[in-house]
Each structure stands twice: as structure tokens, then as C-alpha cells.
Amino acid sequence: MKVSLVEGNRLLPQITTDKEVLDEMCAPWRESLVVCLLGKRLGFCTMKMKLASIWKLTGDFDILDVDNGFYMVKFDINEDREKMINGGPWMIFDHYLAVSTWKREFVSSTAKVTKTLAWVRILGLNMVFYDESYFLSIARVIGKPIKVDTNTLQADRGRFTRICVELDLSQEVVGKVCLEGDWYKIEYQGLHVICAKCGCYGHRPRQCQATTPKVAKPVAEPQKNPTRDP
């Protein structure tokens, strides 16, 4: 370890560690995952109980609460870790569980969740569009397409379609999409705090720091050809 003083100030000590030593200290945590429940805080025991309930893993796991709503998770079996990464979206009390691999740069006190898997619904979609590849193509305008809900693929639900996407929470969400001249509303399941002023997740309009509201420009409805009598 090396100690230096910022501008010679004894009250501002700065410590650095040799890379080889730091790598050795990181070794026990390299396979850990970092999880955070968006929009809700749970106690340690409740969180572990709910995680065990939704994951249904083969082996055991340990969690460590590390401040700011973040938990570090270590798995006894690597297959359980892969299941947890590739599964989901995971939800607890109708809130998403954001999941990421641990990195040495992670500092819980300043960390922010910037991406999450989420279910989006497109309301009242024309049944003509019920095709998996078409659904995933639509999802590209919303986020990164992941998968389509089974009930949607089987056309068991006609009131809305349900598609899983990876969302960038630092960007405003898409509120509607136009398909072949008709506009369809998009809903975001489990994202309870979306600002009506800037369209981003994580704060209310009164807390918004955007100087100019990001309001979508009005779009003229396309004129359809008049129906002719046979």
C-alpha cells in the first residue's frame, strides 16, 4: 500500500495498492452477482427469503447487504449462478430485481442501476401482428429485445402483448408506437416511477431536473383511403 496526501493535506489521505495484491483480494468475489430491487427496499431476512422463493435453486447461496439497497450474492453451484443471470426478469412484490456481475469498480454508496430487464405491454395489438419475429422487431424501438411471453406467442391473451426487453433507465421511455398507420399504447410492468415531465424512470415530476420537458411532438394521423361502395 502507498499513502499520499492530496495537496499535502493530512486530512485527505489517498491510498493505492499494488495490482497483484488487489487482484488477489478480488478473487473471492469475482463470481459474485450484484442485485438491487428497483423502487423498494427490503430487510436482509426478507430479501433472502424472497430470493430463495423466486429462484428455486439447486444449491444454497449467501447474500451480503452492502448499502444503498444493493446486495452481493455468492452461489454454491455455478449452474445456479447461470440460471439466475439468464433467467428472469425476476420480480419481488411487483418490483424488478436488477442483476449485474460484480466488478472491482463497484461502490455501493455511489452505484446506480442503469439497465434492467422489464416486461412491456402493447395494448390492443391487431391480431395480424401476432408473430414472434415481428414482436421482437417491434421491441427494438423500445429497448434490447430478449424474449416474448409464452401466453402472447400462443395468442392466449388478446388484450395486450407482453415482450421482455432490456431497458436503459437513463433514457426516456417510448410511450406509443405506430404500426401500419395505427397508434398503440405501451405500458411498462413493474416500473412504478416514470416521470411525466422527462419520460425517464426513477423520479417524480416535482423532482425532475430537466430544464425542458421531453414531450413528444404531435404526429399527424395518417389519412386512410375512403371506403368505396362495391
Buried (B, 14 or more C-beta within 10 A) or exposed (E): EEEEEEEEEEEEEEEEEEEEEEEEEEEEBEEBBBBBBBBBEBEEEEBBEBBEEBBEBEEEBEBEBBEEBBBBBBBEEEEBBEBBEEEBBBBBEEBBBBBBEBEEEBEBEEBEBEBBBBBBBBEEBEEEBBEEEBBBEBBEEBBEBBBBBEEBBEEEEEEBBBBBBBBBBEEBBBEEBEBEEEEBEBEBBBBEEBBEBBBBBBBEEEEBEBEEEEEEEEEEEEEEEEEEEE
